[in-house]
């Protein structure tokens, strides 16, 4: 298999896993992948807050996309926006108590969603080597594929 073919297969596996995890998150918790990732970043951030542009950068989103994302999360009481006291132009996204509850809830099950999605892509024989390698990397046991 050449490099381009391997890359395409790996990308397809990642997309399949991502889509399956997204379906599970939404079906079970009513939350999207980007929302969960944003809550996770906010929960881990100092003071549970990030500047909007920093959140956008860490999520790989542009400014308008992260603004819409934070607006959706505000409507669900997962975040609030706060103005930087030193720079009134700076806006922070801050996780709320409800947002932290949802993030904690989802994080307890997230590995199960990933494993289930990897099981699903592994059903196709050609995906097994890459899926097995991903499992080794995720397990952190030091094995390099």
PyMOL commands that place a pseudoatom at each C-alpha (Angstrom):
pseudoatom trace, name=CA, resn=UNK, resi=1, chain=A, elem=C, hetatm=0, pos=[0.000, 0.000, 0.000]
pseudoatom trace, name=CA, resn=UNK, resi=2, chain=A, elem=C, hetatm=0, pos=[1.429, 3.392, -0.920]
pseudoatom trace, name=CA, resn=UNK, resi=3, chain=A, elem=C, hetatm=0, pos=[1.466, 6.402, 1.384]
pseudoatom trace, name=CA, resn=UNK, resi=4, chain=A, elem=C, hetatm=0, pos=[-1.517, 8.136, -0.247]
pseudoatom trace, name=CA, resn=UNK, resi=5, chain=A, elem=C, hetatm=0, pos=[-3.677, 5.008, -0.033]
pseudoatom trace, name=CA, resn=UNK, resi=6, chain=A, elem=C, hetatm=0, pos=[-2.741, 4.422, 3.601]
pseudoatom trace, name=CA, resn=UNK, resi=7, chain=A, elem=C, hetatm=0, pos=[-3.484, 8.059, 4.439]
pseudoatom trace, name=CA, resn=UNK, resi=8, chain=A, elem=C, hetatm=0, pos=[-6.873, 7.870, 2.706]
pseudoatom trace, name=CA, resn=UNK, resi=9, chain=A, elem=C, hetatm=0, pos=[-7.763, 4.682, 4.588]
pseudoatom trace, name=CA, resn=UNK, resi=10, chain=A, elem=C, hetatm=0, pos=[-6.670, 6.173, 7.903]
pseudoatom trace, name=CA, resn=UNK, resi=11, chain=A, elem=C, hetatm=0, pos=[-8.681, 9.332, 7.243]
pseudoatom trace, name=CA, resn=UNK, resi=12, chain=A, elem=C, hetatm=0, pos=[-11.742, 7.231, 6.378]
pseudoatom trace, name=CA, resn=UNK, resi=13, chain=A, elem=C, hetatm=0, pos=[-11.351, 5.265, 9.608]
pseudoatom trace, name=CA, resn=UNK, resi=14, chain=A, elem=C, hetatm=0, pos=[-11.036, 8.470, 11.667]
pseudoatom trace, name=CA, resn=UNK, resi=15, chain=A, elem=C, hetatm=0, pos=[-14.106, 9.932, 9.957]
pseudoatom trace, name=CA, resn=UNK, resi=16, chain=A, elem=C, hetatm=0, pos=[-16.124, 6.752, 10.549]
pseudoatom trace, name=CA, resn=UNK, resi=17, chain=A, elem=C, hetatm=0, pos=[-15.127, 6.656, 14.208]
pseudoatom trace, name=CA, resn=UNK, resi=18, chain=A, elem=C, hetatm=0, pos=[-15.843, 10.359, 14.596]
pseudoatom trace, name=CA, resn=UNK, resi=19, chain=A, elem=C, hetatm=0, pos=[-19.281, 10.012, 12.981]
pseudoatom trace, name=CA, resn=UNK, resi=20, chain=A, elem=C, hetatm=0, pos=[-20.208, 7.045, 15.178]
pseudoatom trace, name=CA, resn=UNK, resi=21, chain=A, elem=C, hetatm=0, pos=[-19.070, 8.812, 18.349]
pseudoatom trace, name=CA, resn=UNK, resi=22, chain=A, elem=C, hetatm=0, pos=[-21.044, 11.909, 17.295]
pseudoatom trace, name=CA, resn=UNK, resi=23, chain=A, elem=C, hetatm=0, pos=[-24.193, 9.812, 16.818]
pseudoatom trace, name=CA, resn=UNK, resi=24, chain=A, elem=C, hetatm=0, pos=[-23.770, 8.166, 20.219]
pseudoatom trace, name=CA, resn=UNK, resi=25, chain=A, elem=C, hetatm=0, pos=[-23.129, 11.477, 21.978]
pseudoatom trace, name=CA, resn=UNK, resi=26, chain=A, elem=C, hetatm=0, pos=[-26.172, 13.072, 20.441]
pseudoatom trace, name=CA, resn=UNK, resi=27, chain=A, elem=C, hetatm=0, pos=[-28.463, 10.037, 20.838]
pseudoatom trace, name=CA, resn=UNK, resi=28, chain=A, elem=C, hetatm=0, pos=[-27.552, 9.397, 24.471]
pseudoatom trace, name=CA, resn=UNK, resi=29, chain=A, elem=C, hetatm=0, pos=[-26.649, 12.845, 25.814]
pseudoatom trace, name=CA, resn=UNK, resi=30, chain=A, elem=C, hetatm=0, pos=[-28.105, 15.296, 23.287]
pseudoatom trace, name=CA, resn=UNK, resi=31, chain=A, elem=C, hetatm=0, pos=[-24.719, 16.923, 22.785]
pseudoatom trace, name=CA, resn=UNK, resi=32, chain=A, elem=C, hetatm=0, pos=[-22.498, 17.339, 19.747]
pseudoatom trace, name=CA, resn=UNK, resi=33, chain=A, elem=C, hetatm=0, pos=[-18.831, 16.382, 19.495]
pseudoatom trace, name=CA, resn=UNK, resi=34, chain=A, elem=C, hetatm=0, pos=[-17.696, 20.007, 19.226]
pseudoatom trace, name=CA, resn=UNK, resi=35, chain=A, elem=C, hetatm=0, pos=[-19.756, 20.927, 22.278]
pseudoatom trace, name=CA, resn=UNK, resi=36, chain=A, elem=C, hetatm=0, pos=[-18.250, 18.076, 24.275]
pseudoatom trace, name=CA, resn=UNK, resi=37, chain=A, elem=C, hetatm=0, pos=[-14.723, 18.975, 23.212]
pseudoatom trace, name=CA, resn=UNK, resi=38, chain=A, elem=C, hetatm=0, pos=[-15.320, 22.622, 24.110]
pseudoatom trace, name=CA, resn=UNK, resi=39, chain=A, elem=C, hetatm=0, pos=[-16.653, 21.633, 27.541]
pseudoatom trace, name=CA, resn=UNK, resi=40, chain=A, elem=C, hetatm=0, pos=[-13.652, 19.373, 28.044]
pseudoatom trace, name=CA, resn=UNK, resi=41, chain=A, elem=C, hetatm=0, pos=[-11.233, 22.183, 27.165]
pseudoatom trace, name=CA, resn=UNK, resi=42, chain=A, elem=C, hetatm=0, pos=[-13.055, 24.621, 29.439]
pseudoatom trace, name=CA, resn=UNK, resi=43, chain=A, elem=C, hetatm=0, pos=[-13.167, 22.130, 32.312]
pseudoatom trace, name=CA, resn=UNK, resi=44, chain=A, elem=C, hetatm=0, pos=[-9.395, 21.634, 32.057]
pseudoatom trace, name=CA, resn=UNK, resi=45, chain=A, elem=C, hetatm=0, pos=[-8.548, 25.337, 31.607]
pseudoatom trace, name=CA, resn=UNK, resi=46, chain=A, elem=C, hetatm=0, pos=[-7.337, 27.553, 34.450]
pseudoatom trace, name=CA, resn=UNK, resi=47, chain=A, elem=C, hetatm=0, pos=[-10.388, 29.139, 36.109]
pseudoatom trace, name=CA, resn=UNK, resi=48, chain=A, elem=C, hetatm=0, pos=[-12.561, 27.002, 33.755]
pseudoatom trace, name=CA, resn=UNK, resi=49, chain=A, elem=C, hetatm=0, pos=[-12.443, 29.687, 31.081]
pseudoatom trace, name=CA, resn=UNK, resi=50, chain=A, elem=C, hetatm=0, pos=[-10.789, 30.386, 27.742]
pseudoatom trace, name=CA, resn=UNK, resi=51, chain=A, elem=C, hetatm=0, pos=[-10.724, 33.407, 25.478]
pseudoatom trace, name=CA, resn=UNK, resi=52, chain=A, elem=C, hetatm=0, pos=[-13.001, 32.806, 22.522]
pseudoatom trace, name=CA, resn=UNK, resi=53, chain=A, elem=C, hetatm=0, pos=[-10.113, 32.951, 20.025]
pseudoatom trace, name=CA, resn=UNK, resi=54, chain=A, elem=C, hetatm=0, pos=[-8.113, 30.452, 22.107]
pseudoatom trace, name=CA, resn=UNK, resi=55, chain=A, elem=C, hetatm=0, pos=[-11.099, 28.100, 22.239]
pseudoatom trace, name=CA, resn=UNK, resi=56, chain=A, elem=C, hetatm=0, pos=[-11.507, 28.451, 18.474]
pseudoatom trace, name=CA, resn=UNK, resi=57, chain=A, elem=C, hetatm=0, pos=[-7.849, 27.651, 17.924]
pseudoatom trace, name=CA, resn=UNK, resi=58, chain=A, elem=C, hetatm=0, pos=[-7.874, 24.589, 20.173]
pseudoatom trace, name=CA, resn=UNK, resi=59, chain=A, elem=C, hetatm=0, pos=[-11.027, 23.268, 18.499]
pseudoatom trace, name=CA, resn=UNK, resi=60, chain=A, elem=C, hetatm=0, pos=[-9.771, 24.009, 14.994]
pseudoatom trace, name=CA, resn=UNK, resi=61, chain=A, elem=C, hetatm=0, pos=[-12.728, 26.301, 14.311]
pseudoatom trace, name=CA, resn=UNK, resi=62, chain=A, elem=C, hetatm=0, pos=[-12.917, 29.817, 12.939]
pseudoatom trace, name=CA, resn=UNK, resi=63, chain=A, elem=C, hetatm=0, pos=[-14.160, 32.711, 15.067]
pseudoatom trace, name=CA, resn=UNK, resi=64, chain=A, elem=C, hetatm=0, pos=[-17.733, 32.747, 13.749]
pseudoatom trace, name=CA, resn=UNK, resi=65, chain=A, elem=C, hetatm=0, pos=[-18.107, 28.965, 14.202]
pseudoatom trace, name=CA, resn=UNK, resi=66, chain=A, elem=C, hetatm=0, pos=[-16.927, 29.084, 17.806]
pseudoatom trace, name=CA, resn=UNK, resi=67, chain=A, elem=C, hetatm=0, pos=[-19.259, 32.031, 18.468]
pseudoatom trace, name=CA, resn=UNK, resi=68, chain=A, elem=C, hetatm=0, pos=[-22.227, 29.978, 17.223]
pseudoatom trace, name=CA, resn=UNK, resi=69, chain=A, elem=C, hetatm=0, pos=[-21.026, 26.976, 19.234]
pseudoatom trace, name=CA, resn=UNK, resi=70, chain=A, elem=C, hetatm=0, pos=[-20.787, 29.002, 22.453]
pseudoatom trace, name=CA, resn=UNK, resi=71, chain=A, elem=C, hetatm=0, pos=[-24.226, 30.544, 21.764]
pseudoatom trace, name=CA, resn=UNK, resi=72, chain=A, elem=C, hetatm=0, pos=[-25.724, 27.028, 21.519]
pseudoatom trace, name=CA, resn=UNK, resi=73, chain=A, elem=C, hetatm=0, pos=[-23.966, 26.022, 24.718]
pseudoatom trace, name=CA, resn=UNK, resi=74, chain=A, elem=C, hetatm=0, pos=[-25.246, 29.173, 26.460]
pseudoatom trace, name=CA, resn=UNK, resi=75, chain=A, elem=C, hetatm=0, pos=[-28.829, 28.307, 25.458]
pseudoatom trace, name=CA, resn=UNK, resi=76, chain=A, elem=C, hetatm=0, pos=[-28.333, 24.916, 27.162]
pseudoatom trace, name=CA, resn=UNK, resi=77, chain=A, elem=C, hetatm=0, pos=[-26.760, 26.567, 30.225]
pseudoatom trace, name=CA, resn=UNK, resi=78, chain=A, elem=C, hetatm=0, pos=[-23.400, 24.828, 29.613]
pseudoatom trace, name=CA, resn=UNK, resi=79, chain=A, elem=C, hetatm=0, pos=[-21.411, 28.070, 29.326]
pseudoatom trace, name=CA, resn=UNK, resi=80, chain=A, elem=C, hetatm=0, pos=[-21.605, 31.795, 29.859]
pseudoatom trace, name=CA, resn=UNK, resi=81, chain=A, elem=C, hetatm=0, pos=[-19.614, 34.549, 28.206]
pseudoatom trace, name=CA, resn=UNK, resi=82, chain=A, elem=C, hetatm=0, pos=[-17.662, 36.964, 30.317]
pseudoatom trace, name=CA, resn=UNK, resi=83, chain=A, elem=C, hetatm=0, pos=[-15.802, 40.135, 29.385]
pseudoatom trace, name=CA, resn=UNK, resi=84, chain=A, elem=C, hetatm=0, pos=[-12.128, 40.359, 30.283]
pseudoatom trace, name=CA, resn=UNK, resi=85, chain=A, elem=C, hetatm=0, pos=[-11.780, 42.888, 33.120]
pseudoatom trace, name=CA, resn=UNK, resi=86, chain=A, elem=C, hetatm=0, pos=[-8.461, 44.228, 31.761]
pseudoatom trace, name=CA, resn=UNK, resi=87, chain=A, elem=C, hetatm=0, pos=[-9.475, 44.342, 28.092]
pseudoatom trace, name=CA, resn=UNK, resi=88, chain=A, elem=C, hetatm=0, pos=[-13.171, 44.978, 27.439]
pseudoatom trace, name=CA, resn=UNK, resi=89, chain=A, elem=C, hetatm=0, pos=[-12.708, 43.645, 23.892]
pseudoatom trace, name=CA, resn=UNK, resi=90, chain=A, elem=C, hetatm=0, pos=[-11.633, 40.232, 25.214]
pseudoatom trace, name=CA, resn=UNK, resi=91, chain=A, elem=C, hetatm=0, pos=[-14.457, 37.738, 25.675]
pseudoatom trace, name=CA, resn=UNK, resi=92, chain=A, elem=C, hetatm=0, pos=[-14.151, 34.488, 27.604]
pseudoatom trace, name=CA, resn=UNK, resi=93, chain=A, elem=C, hetatm=0, pos=[-16.232, 31.332, 27.405]
pseudoatom trace, name=CA, resn=UNK, resi=94, chain=A, elem=C, hetatm=0, pos=[-16.747, 29.989, 30.930]
pseudoatom trace, name=CA, resn=UNK, resi=95, chain=A, elem=C, hetatm=0, pos=[-18.114, 26.558, 31.795]
pseudoatom trace, name=CA, resn=UNK, resi=96, chain=A, elem=C, hetatm=0, pos=[-21.132, 26.553, 34.117]
pseudoatom trace, name=CA, resn=UNK, resi=97, chain=A, elem=C, hetatm=0, pos=[-22.052, 24.053, 36.821]
pseudoatom trace, name=CA, resn=UNK, resi=98, chain=A, elem=C, hetatm=0, pos=[-24.480, 22.429, 34.372]
pseudoatom trace, name=CA, resn=UNK, resi=99, chain=A, elem=C, hetatm=0, pos=[-21.773, 22.316, 31.679]
pseudoatom trace, name=CA, resn=UNK, resi=100, chain=A, elem=C, hetatm=0, pos=[-19.393, 20.619, 34.085]
pseudoatom trace, name=CA, resn=UNK, resi=101, chain=A, elem=C, hetatm=0, pos=[-22.082, 18.058, 34.993]
pseudoatom trace, name=CA, resn=UNK, resi=102, chain=A, elem=C, hetatm=0, pos=[-22.641, 17.211, 31.321]
pseudoatom trace, name=CA, resn=UNK, resi=103, chain=A, elem=C, hetatm=0, pos=[-18.890, 17.059, 30.660]
pseudoatom trace, name=CA, resn=UNK, resi=104, chain=A, elem=C, hetatm=0, pos=[-18.397, 14.710, 33.636]
pseudoatom trace, name=CA, resn=UNK, resi=105, chain=A, elem=C, hetatm=0, pos=[-21.328, 12.534, 32.531]
pseudoatom trace, name=CA, resn=UNK, resi=106, chain=A, elem=C, hetatm=0, pos=[-20.117, 12.204, 28.951]
pseudoatom trace, name=CA, resn=UNK, resi=107, chain=A, elem=C, hetatm=0, pos=[-16.450, 11.701, 29.846]
pseudoatom trace, name=CA, resn=UNK, resi=108, chain=A, elem=C, hetatm=0, pos=[-17.372, 8.601, 31.879]
pseudoatom trace, name=CA, resn=UNK, resi=109, chain=A, elem=C, hetatm=0, pos=[-18.805, 6.989, 28.737]
pseudoatom trace, name=CA, resn=UNK, resi=110, chain=A, elem=C, hetatm=0, pos=[-16.588, 8.487, 26.032]
pseudoatom trace, name=CA, resn=UNK, resi=111, chain=A, elem=C, hetatm=0, pos=[-14.084, 5.604, 25.987]
pseudoatom trace, name=CA, resn=UNK, resi=112, chain=A, elem=C, hetatm=0, pos=[-16.984, 3.181, 25.491]
pseudoatom trace, name=CA, resn=UNK, resi=113, chain=A, elem=C, hetatm=0, pos=[-18.164, 5.193, 22.489]
pseudoatom trace, name=CA, resn=UNK, resi=114, chain=A, elem=C, hetatm=0, pos=[-14.650, 5.163, 21.018]
pseudoatom trace, name=CA, resn=UNK, resi=115, chain=A, elem=C, hetatm=0, pos=[-14.238, 1.424, 21.566]
pseudoatom trace, name=CA, resn=UNK, resi=116, chain=A, elem=C, hetatm=0, pos=[-17.615, 0.707, 20.039]
pseudoatom trace, name=CA, resn=UNK, resi=117, chain=A, elem=C, hetatm=0, pos=[-16.794, 2.823, 16.989]
pseudoatom trace, name=CA, resn=UNK, resi=118, chain=A, elem=C, hetatm=0, pos=[-13.395, 1.133, 16.605]
pseudoatom trace, name=CA, resn=UNK, resi=119, chain=A, elem=C, hetatm=0, pos=[-15.117, -2.265, 16.853]
pseudoatom trace, name=CA, resn=UNK, resi=120, chain=A, elem=C, hetatm=0, pos=[-17.455, -1.195, 14.080]
pseudoatom trace, name=CA, resn=UNK, resi=121, chain=A, elem=C, hetatm=0, pos=[-14.687, -0.097, 11.671]
pseudoatom trace, name=CA, resn=UNK, resi=122, chain=A, elem=C, hetatm=0, pos=[-12.680, -3.226, 12.531]
pseudoatom trace, name=CA, resn=UNK, resi=123, chain=A, elem=C, hetatm=0, pos=[-15.425, -5.373, 11.037]
pseudoatom trace, name=CA, resn=UNK, resi=124, chain=A, elem=C, hetatm=0, pos=[-13.987, -4.497, 7.657]
pseudoatom trace, name=CA, resn=UNK, resi=125, chain=A, elem=C, hetatm=0, pos=[-10.908, -6.677, 7.325]
pseudoatom trace, name=CA, resn=UNK, resi=126, chain=A, elem=C, hetatm=0, pos=[-8.813, -4.011, 5.600]
pseudoatom trace, name=CA, resn=UNK, resi=127, chain=A, elem=C, hetatm=0, pos=[-9.327, -1.640, 8.542]
pseudoatom trace, name=CA, resn=UNK, resi=128, chain=A, elem=C, hetatm=0, pos=[-8.164, -4.061, 11.245]
pseudoatom trace, name=CA, resn=UNK, resi=129, chain=A, elem=C, hetatm=0, pos=[-4.412, -3.236, 11.199]
pseudoatom trace, name=CA, resn=UNK, resi=130, chain=A, elem=C, hetatm=0, pos=[-5.016, 0.509, 11.530]
pseudoatom trace, name=CA, resn=UNK, resi=131, chain=A, elem=C, hetatm=0, pos=[-7.781, 0.090, 14.134]
pseudoatom trace, name=CA, resn=UNK, resi=132, chain=A, elem=C, hetatm=0, pos=[-5.572, -2.262, 16.171]
pseudoatom trace, name=CA, resn=UNK, resi=133, chain=A, elem=C, hetatm=0, pos=[-2.703, 0.210, 15.970]
pseudoatom trace, name=CA, resn=UNK, resi=134, chain=A, elem=C, hetatm=0, pos=[-5.004, 3.009, 17.176]
pseudoatom trace, name=CA, resn=UNK, resi=135, chain=A, elem=C, hetatm=0, pos=[-6.063, 0.863, 20.125]
pseudoatom trace, name=CA, resn=UNK, resi=136, chain=A, elem=C, hetatm=0, pos=[-2.402, 0.311, 21.036]
pseudoatom trace, name=CA, resn=UNK, resi=137, chain=A, elem=C, hetatm=0, pos=[-1.680, 4.026, 20.823]
pseudoatom trace, name=CA, resn=UNK, resi=138, chain=A, elem=C, hetatm=0, pos=[-4.761, 4.883, 22.881]
pseudoatom trace, name=CA, resn=UNK, resi=139, chain=A, elem=C, hetatm=0, pos=[-3.921, 2.304, 25.546]
pseudoatom trace, name=CA, resn=UNK, resi=140, chain=A, elem=C, hetatm=0, pos=[-0.576, 4.048, 26.051]
pseudoatom trace, name=CA, resn=UNK, resi=141, chain=A, elem=C, hetatm=0, pos=[1.278, 0.814, 26.634]
pseudoatom trace, name=CA, resn=UNK, resi=142, chain=A, elem=C, hetatm=0, pos=[4.295, 2.067, 24.690]
pseudoatom trace, name=CA, resn=UNK, resi=143, chain=A, elem=C, hetatm=0, pos=[3.775, -0.209, 21.714]
pseudoatom trace, name=CA, resn=UNK, resi=144, chain=A, elem=C, hetatm=0, pos=[4.588, 1.413, 18.414]
pseudoatom trace, name=CA, resn=UNK, resi=145, chain=A, elem=C, hetatm=0, pos=[2.815, -0.019, 15.398]
for i in range(1, 145): cmd.bond("trace and resi %d" % i, "trace and resi %d" % (i + 1))
show_as sticks, trace
zoom trace
